[in-house]
Each structure stands twice: as structure tokens, then as C-alpha cells.
Amino acid sequence: MFSTIRFLIAILIIALYTLPLLVVQEIALRTPLMSDRRIPQLWHRWTLRVLGVNVHVDGVPVRDRPLLIAANHVSWLDILVLGSLDGVHFIAKAEMRRWPILGTFARQQRSVFVERDRRGTSPQQAREIAERLADGDPMVLFAEGTTGDGNRLLPFNSTLFSAAQLALAASQTERVTVQPVAIAYTRKGGLRLDRRERAQIAWIGDTDLVPHLRSVFAARPLDVAVRHGEAIPFAAQGDRKSVARQAEVQVRGMLAVMLRGDNS
């Protein structure tokens, strides 16, 4: 009973600051008065605080542009976590457009929505991502193409890495920088998560958003670790499959260290 009341109060608090921030973000998108990256970053930070999620960062995000961030994907929380750290934009699955609150902010954050099951749309989507990269927008690609269970890394899908090559021609720069990033959910209530508990935090398949949101809220405080890898230069003559493999190897290695340290 009390847990339900606390959860509803948290949702009410989020709603109270979300509406005015949506209005301010719309102004930012339509006028040059402010950056359109600042408001989403604030919303992500405030929402993580309300939900009781603590983010611990290791490594330094690169400032080179164009920049493609290649990360593993565990939960919808990953968007809030990475969005709270810097003014980034996301390459998101098309279904996210229809999500309550997160979908609205994803649109206002100028996310690129991709139809992963429709191969015929891939070249057009890659061109859109390339244009954004060429304009200097740091883009986050969840390179597995789906969510994992938080314990292991799925193979990286190299298809959308081709956007980095297209961006080279559009921006007339010598290279695009790819930075691997690993995300691991490590503790809840101050205690280390085991494999089963990490899988419960993960958002896999057709799990409904609200029940999963409640489970995340019940786990607070929840700790998540973010580790930045070494930058990978992607030149015009580079091979996207090779770059995807290099990024995957780095993320796999970082994730193994984070989880191994978690269980030590």
C-alpha cells in the first residue's frame, strides 16, 4: 500500500516538471534563444533522481565531432542514464515514438527513429543519421539492435555504422569518431546485484513499461555504472564491419570487468 502511494507520488512529481519542460523545449527547438540539448539533459537528471537511480561514470567522453557513440542496451533507463551525462541524441526504435512521456521527449530531443525490421528503409535511415552526424550532433547507437539481459553482450549489428561513412562525405571531414560505451546495473539498495537480479532490471521483449517502471522504483536506490572506451577513428576507407567489431570487443571487455568487479 505505502509502496504504491510512493510510486504514484513519484509519477506525479515527474508529471509536474515534465509539462513546463516540454513547453520550454519546444521554444528551444523553434528559436535560437537556448540550446535544444539542455532541457532533455535536465529532465533525464531530475527523473533519475526521482526514481532513485545513481549514475557512476568512468572514463571521459570524447569531444571530437562527428561522433557516434556505440553502447550496449539493457533497459529504457539507458536513455535517461546517457541523456543525463551529455547533450546527446539517440538512434531509437520506431515504436518509441508512441511511448508516453519518453516518446515525447525522444521526439523533442530530435531522436532518429529506425525501422529495424524493414531492411528496405536502412539506406534512408543511414543517410538521416549521417546528416545529423555531419551537423555535429553526437548520436547514440544501441549497437546490439535490441535489449540484452544485463549479463552478456549480444553481437553488434554493423548496418547502421554505415551512417558514419556517409557522414564523412556530407561533412567533408577526414574521419568520424566512434566511442564505445558500456552500461552495467550494479547495485540495488546498496547490495550487489546477481545475474538473476540484473536480468530483472533489464527490459526484454514485450514487457510493459509501467510494471517495469514500478519494479525499478521498488529497487531504489539503484546504481548504474557507465564506462567510456577508447575512441575509434572511422576513416572514409574504413570498413564498417571492422569498426563494429572493434567497438563490440571494447564494450564486451569493459562490461566483463564491470560485472566481474561487481561479483568480487
Secondary structure, DSSP 8 states (H G I E B T S, - for coil): -HHHHHHHHHHHHHHHHHHHHHHHHHHHHHSSSS-TTHHHHHHHHHHHHHHTEEEEEES-----SSEEEEE----THHHHHHHHHSS-EEEEEGGGGGSSSHHHHHHHTT-EEE-TT-GGGHHHHHHHHHHHHHTT--EEEETTSS---SSS------GGGHHHHHHHHHHT-SEEEEEEEEEEEEEETTEE--HHHHHHHS--TT--HHHHHHHHHHT-SEEEEEEE---EEEETT--HHHHHHHHHHHHHHHHHHHHHHHT-
